Amino acid sequence: MFEQNDLHELVLTFVYSGVGMLVFVAFFALVVRGAPFSVIKEIEEDQNVALAVLMGSVVIGLSIIIAAAII
């Protein structure tokens, strides 16, 4: 059913995905701790669209980099 090479690539895909998620979590924690204001409060309560767009852009950029590493 699976060849040895296919199984190896599948395992590597899961490893890279896990590392990518850890990078996401670490980045978000870094931004939340490093910002002089509450990022969650600014986006949710104050509806700061500029901050939401900035955070979304960074997340998309990280996603592209992680996806390129997986493929």
PEMOJO-V749552 format. One record per pair of residues at least 12 apart in sequence whose ideal C-beta (glycine too) atoms are under 6 Angstrom apart, sorted by the first residue. I is the first residue (numbers start at 1). J is the second residue. Records with the same first field share a line. If there is no record, write none. Layout:
I = J ; J
//
This chain:
13 = 70
16 = 69 ; 70
20 = 66
//
